[in-house]
Amino acid sequence: MSVIGQSSKLIFCEGKPKGLDERLLQQIAIPANAVIKPSGGKRTLAVYVQVELEKYPQGLAPNYIAFRDRDFDARPSDEVALIRPFNDKKPVYYTHRACIENYLLNAELIHTYWEEQEREALKWRHGASPGVENINDWIESSARDIANYQTIRWALASLKPGLRWPEVKNTWTKGDGKLPNALDFTSCFDQGKRIVEEFRQQIVNVNLENFDQNVQGYRTLFGDGGFWESKDYLVWFHGKDIQKAMQIKQPNSISLQKSYFDWAISRIDFSRHPDLEELKLLI
């Protein structure tokens, strides 16, 4: 069993080993007693954390935090900060922007990368950088191309009744091996009925009327001039969708996939992102 001491700290993140998430965390001065543990996909993060912590005797697990992309699982807060979906119940934190790639879609970074590749790449075929202003226009126009798509993605995501959806809980205790105080049939049956009723009440809101209301709300938000002037699309729209739209809009331009992201991840200016500065303090 591979465990670390109780005085150490576990930092769970989504993604593969040496992926963008882990490499972002490595830009922080990680304490010597901390260990980064990538979990794979975000859907497996919670289970991975639980399995890792269960390797320790009860009460002896080290401190930990879990860090992952926000995606469409929560609306960004008005204040630029990490999002805590479970409030103070669990040390789980979401990025303020939709995903790590959103922080890398920066015109100045892309411009610097372009100039560096023009100087140093042996088979560079994209010429000189068009400049920061033109790259900004490229990003924004590509984001505008996908505004309708992002509207529908958000409208659908907002129908999700809760963080555990669509899972129906099969216990009212803290989990396997944790028994309820009352084990008689009537008590257990009543608790089961309560869970079913809670679930039924949740799915009542998944309907076309609420979907339409969500669509209109997000169309209004994304259609507001201030949304574009403040570049809020870099927060709300998914970075991978913007990146793909940029490639479609200018298919002969530079690739903004693995080679660029691998270069850019070590050059993020944390001081421009209060949520990432907050992450540094947590670690």
N, C-alpha and C positions, 0 to 999 in steps of 0.2 A: 504494500500500500504506500503510495507516494504522497506524503503529507509534509507540511512545514510546521514550524513551531508556533505555539499560541501567540507569541510576541510578534509574529510576522503579520503581513497583510496580504490578502488575496485581491487581485484586481481582475474581475471577470469582464470580458468583452465579447462581442459577436465577431464573426469572421474567422478566417483561417489563420494558422500560424504565419507570421510575417506579412499578414494582410494589412490593409490601410488602417484598420482600427487599432491593431497592436502597434503599428509603426507611429501612429499619432500619439499613443500613450508613451512611447519611447522618447518622444521629443521633450517630455517632462523629466525633470530630475527625479527619477524613481528612487525611493529610499532603498538602501541595500537589503532591507528585510522584506521587501515587497516582491510579489511574483505575479506576472501577467499571465492569465489563462484564457486564451481564445476558446470559444465554445462552438464555433460553426455558425449556423443560421440563428437569427433572432428568436425563432420559434422554439429552439432547443435551449436557449440561454437559461431560463428559469429552472428547467430540469437539470441542466448541467451543474448549476450552482447548488441545487439541493443535493445531488449525488456527491459532489465534492465535499460539502460540509458534513454529510453523514459519515464520512470516513473518520471523523474525530469523535472521541467520547463526548457524551452530552455535557455541555457547558465549557468545553475546552477548544472549540473551533476558533480560529483566528478571526480578527476583524476583516471585513471585506466590503467592497463596493462592486456593483455591476453597472457597466456603461454600454450603451447601445444607441444606434440610430433611432430618431423619433419616428421616421417614416410618416404614415398617416394615422398613427395610433394615438396621437394627442395634438391638439391645436397648440401652436407656439404661443408662449405667454407674451403679454404686452411688454414686459421687461425682458431684455436679453439675458437669459439665465438658463441653467440646466433645468430640466423638467423632472419632477418627482411624481410618477404616476401613482405611487402608493403612499404619498405624503411621507409621514415619518415612520411608517410601519416597516418598510424595507429600504435598505440603502441602494436603491435602483435609480439610475439617472439616465435620461434621454438627452441627446443633443438638442440645442435650440433650433438649428436648421434641420432640414429633413434627413440629411445623411452626410457622411464625411465628404463625399464628392462635392456637396454644395460649398464647402469651405475652400475648395480648390478651383472653383469656377470664378477666378479672379483675373480681371483683364491685365493687371500689372504682372502677375505671376506668369500668365500665358505669354505675354510680350517678352519677359525676361527669358523664358524657356525657348521661345522662337529665335531670339537673337543668339542665344548660346548654341542652339543646334545649327544655325546658319554658319557660325564661326567654326564649329568643331566636328559636326557630322560629315562623314566622308561622302555620303550619297544624298545630301540634302537637296530636295527638288522643289521646295516651297518658296524660295526667294526670301526677301527681307520681310520682317514683321510689318503688318499694315499700321501698327501703332496702337496705343492703349485705347484711344477714343473709338477707333473702328472695331476693335475687339469687343469693347463694351456694347457697341451697337449690334454686333453679331450675337452676343449673349442675350441681350434684351429682345431682339427680333425673334430669336429662336424660342425664347420663353413665351412671347406673344403667340407664336404658332401653336403652342400646346395648352393655351389657357383654357380652352373648352374641355380638353381632356382632363386637366387638373381639376377643373370644376366638378366633373363627374366623379373622379376618384375621391375627392373630398366629400362629396355628397353621399357616396356609398359608405365611405369609412365612418361618417357621422351617424349612420344608422346602427352601428355596432353598439349594443346596449351596455357592454361592460368589458373590462380587461380580460375576463375569462371566457367571453363569448367565442365560439358557440358551445363551449363545454357545459354539460350539465353536471354539477357537483354530485358525487356519489357518497359523500359523507358530510356531516355537520361538525366533525371534530377537526383537529389540526392536520389530520392525515393518517396514513397507514400506521397501525400500531398504537394509535391514540384512541382509546375507547370512550364512548359517552358515559356519563354518570348513570343514566337509566338504560337498562338493557331489555326491559320488558317489551312485548310486542306493541302495545298501545303507544308507548312513548316513542319507539323507533318509527312506527307508522306515521305518527303525527309529525315528526321531524321530516320524514320523507315527503309528506304532503306539502309541508311548508316550502321545501326546496322546489317542488314542482310548481307551486303557485308563484313563487318568485321568478322562476324561469318563464312561466306563461306571461306574467306581467311585462317582462322584458321584451318578449318578441312581439307584443301587441304594437309596439312602435315601429316595427319593420314593415312599412307599407308604402304604397306609391304616393300617398298624400304627403307624408313626411319627407320622402325622397324629393318630391317636387319643391317643397319648401326649402330643403337644403340646397338644391340646385340654384334656386333664385337667390338665396343668401350669398352663396359663393360667387355667382355671376356678378352680383353687385359689388362684392369685395374686390374681386379681381378686375373689375371694369373701372374702378375708381382711379383717377389720374394720380392721386397721391401714392397709391400702391406701386405704381411704376416709377415715379420720381424717387421714392425712397428705396427702390430696388428690393422691395419685400418679396418679389418672386424668388429671390435667392434663398429666402427662408421657407416660404410656403410650398413652392414647386419642387418636385423631386429632382435632385441633381443629376441622377442617371437619365431621367427623361429629358432634361435640358441638354445634356451632353449629346444624346442621340439626335435631338432636333438640330443641334448645331452641325453635326456631321451630315445630316440630310440637306440642310440649307447650303452648305459649302462642302460638297463631297470631295473636292480636290484639295481642300485645305489640310492643315496638319491634323494628325490624329490626336484626339484628347482622351485616349483610352489608357492602357496600362503604362506605356512608357512615360507619358506626361504625368499621370497620377503618382507613379513611383518617384518621379523627380520632385514633384510639387509637395508631397506629403511632409518632407523634411524641411520645407521652407515656409510653412504656415506661420504668419505673424500672430501669435496668441494674443498680443496686446490689442488687436483689433476685434477680438471676440470675447466679450465678458464671460460667456458660458465656458469657454475653454480655460480662461484664467481661473474661474471657479473650480474647474476640474483639477487644476494644478494644486489648489489649496486643499482639496479633498484627499489628494494622494500624498 
